[in-house]
Amino acid sequence: MKLYGLKNCDTCRKALKLLPSAELIDVRAQGVPLVTMQAASTKFGPALVNRRSTTWRGLSEEERARPALELLAQHPALMKRPLIEANGTLYLGWTQEVQTALDV
């Protein structure tokens, strides 16, 4: 199981605590494989971009209009976290629904 997020993100830390077998992949340091990002973009669409983040608020209107994959490649912290890859399935966020699906 892979958990894509930030090592300093409280939500990612909560998820890691309950998913001890998960490997944290820091999106700032290591990035997310293009294939995984494309699959996540297809599955989650615009929800993949965290529009409530300070990084988002700091972007110009021109930058915000760019395609999500381009934005996330340049600003990995814009990704809603965590993005969890488990048994070939992708999950986004750390909602009760995700926790139930992962049997936590």
C-alpha positions in Angstrom: 0.0 0.0 0.0 1.3 3.4 -0.9 0.2 6.7 0.6 1.1 9.8 -1.4 1.1 12.9 0.7 3.4 15.2 2.8 5.3 14.1 5.8 4.2 17.2 7.7 0.5 16.9 6.8 -1.6 16.1 9.9 -4.2 14.1 7.8 -1.4 12.0 6.2 0.0 11.3 9.7 -3.4 10.2 11.0 -3.7 7.8 8.0 -0.2 6.4 8.5 -0.9 5.8 12.1 -3.9 3.6 11.2 -2.2 2.0 8.2 1.1 0.8 9.5 1.9 -1.2 6.4 1.5 1.8 4.2 4.6 3.4 2.6 4.6 7.2 2.7 5.7 8.8 -0.5 6.4 12.5 0.0 5.0 14.2 -3.1 7.4 17.2 -2.7 10.5 15.0 -2.4 9.6 12.0 -4.6 6.6 13.1 -6.6 3.9 10.8 -7.9 4.4 8.5 -10.9 2.8 10.0 -14.0 0.7 6.8 -14.5 -0.7 7.1 -11.0 -1.5 10.8 -11.4 -3.3 10.1 -14.7 -5.3 7.4 -13.1 -6.2 9.6 -10.1 -7.1 12.5 -12.4 -9.4 10.2 -14.4 -11.0 8.8 -11.3 -11.3 12.0 -9.1 -11.3 14.7 -11.7 -11.2 18.3 -10.2 -11.4 16.9 -6.7 -7.8 15.9 -7.0 -6.8 19.6 -6.6 -7.2 21.1 -3.1 -8.7 24.4 -3.8 -8.7 25.4 -0.1 -5.0 25.2 0.3 -2.7 28.2 0.9 -0.8 27.2 -2.3 -4.0 27.5 -4.3 -4.8 30.9 -2.8 -1.4 32.1 -3.9 -1.9 31.2 -7.5 -2.9 33.7 -10.1 -6.1 33.3 -12.1 -4.0 32.3 -15.1 -2.2 29.6 -13.2 -5.5 28.3 -11.7 -6.8 27.9 -15.3 -4.1 25.4 -16.2 -4.9 21.7 -16.5 -4.8 19.9 -13.1 -2.0 17.5 -14.0 0.3 20.4 -15.0 -0.6 22.3 -11.8 0.1 19.2 -9.7 3.4 18.6 -11.5 4.6 22.1 -10.7 2.9 22.4 -7.2 2.7 18.9 -5.7 1.3 20.3 -2.4 -1.9 21.3 -4.3 -2.9 17.6 -4.4 -5.7 16.7 -2.0 -4.2 14.4 0.5 -3.7 11.6 1.1 -3.9 9.7 -2.2 -3.8 6.1 -1.3 -3.0 3.2 -3.7 -4.1 -0.1 -2.3 -4.5 -3.4 -4.3 -4.8 -1.5 -7.6 -7.5 0.9 -6.2 -7.0 4.6 -5.6 -8.6 6.4 -2.7 -8.5 10.2 -2.1 -8.7 11.9 1.3 -9.1 10.4 4.7 -12.9 10.3 5.1 -14.9 7.8 7.0 -15.8 6.3 3.6 -12.2 5.7 2.7 -11.4 4.3 6.2 -14.3 1.9 5.8 -13.2 0.8 2.4 -9.7 0.1 3.8 -11.0 -1.8 6.8 -9.6 0.7 9.3 
